Amino acid sequence: MLEVGVPFSDPLADGPVIQGSSQQALDQGMTLAGTLALVAEARPTVPVVLFSYLNPLLAAGPGVLDRAAAAGVQGVLVTDLPVGADPEREAWLGSSPLEFVRLVAPTTPRARMAEITKHGRGFVYLISRLGVTGMSEQIAADLPRSIKELRSVSDLPICVGFGISTPAQAREVGALADGVVVGSALVKAAGESVDAALALVRSLRTALDEAAA
């Protein structure tokens, strides 16, 4: 699937690569409406998940989730809306046409994992390590334990993100989880060239296929 990030001026959960790309997009006038227009124009043949902070969605008005669905988006992931933080807005997101993807941190207790995933749809995004998004040299040592605990309380597919940047890492995580999320490494490659980004995606796909074999 394709995760499409909405540029935001205060991306607290993101590392320098994604922060830089967000600022570059904002400097060129990109907005949430513009992001949806790009999705509609591209007509991707794979599912699209909108990755956003809460403020851009609220600023766009109550009909934004329906507009996103009409543009071809299937899911939404909001980085700064923990379960129980704002029931009214969580209900708004959860009742929309979009799959409301929830995040689980590596420090989340098992009971809290169960509560989070009970309020999510589509898949659950498991954060592989503490800190912000960005590339890492190795996978967190306690990731297998986190995946095992999450599987014990939820039937949702598990996709792991934060730090995954190489085919070897994708292969390692893909053998344990249902998917991997790669952002910073892809944005960095795209900054070099479209061909570099495509080559990275192909190598990640091959690695995941090998993990599943």
Number of C-alpha atoms within 10 A of each C-alpha: 12 14 17 19 18 22 25 20 12 12 20 13 14 19 16 13 17 23 20 15 17 21 17 13 15 15 9 9 10 16 16 20 15 12 18 22 15 13 17 16 11 11 13 13 9 11 13 21 23 26 18 20 22 15 13 17 18 12 10 14 9 12 11 18 23 13 16 25 18 13 19 21 27 20 23 27 25 19 17 15 16 14 17 12 10 10 13 10 14 18 12 12 21 18 12 16 17 21 20 25 24 23 24 22 14 19 13 15 13 15 11 14 24 18 14 20 22 15 15 21 17 17 21 25 24 25 22 26 20 12 12 16 24 20 19 15 10 12 18 13 10 12 19 15 11 22 19 12 17 26 17 12 16 17 12 17 15 21 21 26 22 25 26 26 24 21 19 16 19 28 21 17 24 22 16 17 19 16 20 22 19 23 22 23 21 22 16 16 17 15 12 11 12 12 11 15 17 14 14 20 18 13 15 22 15 15 21 23 14 14 16 12 7
